Amino acid sequence: MKLIFSTLIVLFSSTLSAQVKIELKNNTGQRIVSLMIGNTFVGTIEKDATKTIITPKIVCDSGKPILNLSGIVGGRNYKKKNNPICGTFLKTVTKAEYKRDIVLVPIGNGENILVAKEN
């Protein structure tokens, strides 16, 4: 009984301390308004500013966090793209730190997408 109780305490303690910290730097050259990561509202990040968010978990693909960004940059609304993801290398991470630069990446025809790339 003591072993079960001790195990539960350890598991509960590690769950409480688990967190994912994501540091985002706005390198778009403009202010980002209504920034969202997936379904999580982040808010506004000024030009060249950094904002840190903390979440209990994040899904990663091959060790890289999946950050489906959307927001308004320069008056233009950028919506997250639903990229097909292979489930083979998906993993939920509960303890990690990531630093990412938010940039606009050209995709052709004068269009851009909002992405978070490793800095």
C-alpha positions, -999 to 999 in steps of 0.1 A, spaced: 0 0 0 28 24 8 45 17 -25 13 25 -44 8 57 -24 44 68 -29 42 61 -66 10 82 -69 27 111 -51 57 110 -75 35 108 -106 13 137 -93 43 158 -85 60 153 -119 27 162 -136 24 194 -117 59 205 -126 57 195 -163 54 224 -187 64 234 -222 80 269 -225 79 285 -260 98 317 -266 85 335 -298 103 364 -314 84 385 -340 108 388 -370 80 397 -395 90 433 -396 55 443 -384 33 440 -354 13 407 -350 -22 411 -337 -45 383 -325 -17 357 -327 -29 321 -321 -10 289 -317 -34 262 -327 -65 271 -306 -45 290 -279 -48 328 -280 -14 345 -275 -23 381 -282 -2 408 -297 36 408 -303 52 440 -313 78 442 -341 111 426 -330 96 418 -295 97 384 -278 68 367 -260 70 336 -239 41 312 -235 38 282 -212 16 253 -219 11 219 -202 19 200 -234 25 202 -271 25 178 -300 58 174 -318 67 157 -351 102 142 -352 111 163 -322 99 196 -335 68 213 -321 38 217 -343 29 254 -340 0 261 -363 2 299 -363 -25 324 -373 -27 361 -368 -29 396 -384 3 411 -398 2 444 -415 -36 443 -417 -36 410 -435 -51 379 -419 -29 348 -419 -47 316 -411 -31 284 -401 -27 259 -428 -40 223 -422 -9 205 -433 -12 167 -437 9 152 -409 21 116 -408 14 102 -374 45 79 -374 67 104 -355 41 123 -335 47 126 -298 31 146 -270 58 165 -250 51 177 -215 85 192 -205 106 212 -229 118 246 -240 117 260 -275 129 292 -291 113 302 -324 113 332 -348 80 341 -363 85 350 -399 65 354 -432 76 328 -458 68 334 -494 49 305 -511 45 320 -546 20 342 -564 28 370 -539 14 349 -510 31 343 -477 24 321 -447 31 328 -411 56 302 -396 77 297 -365 112 286 -375 140 275 -353 164 304 -344 
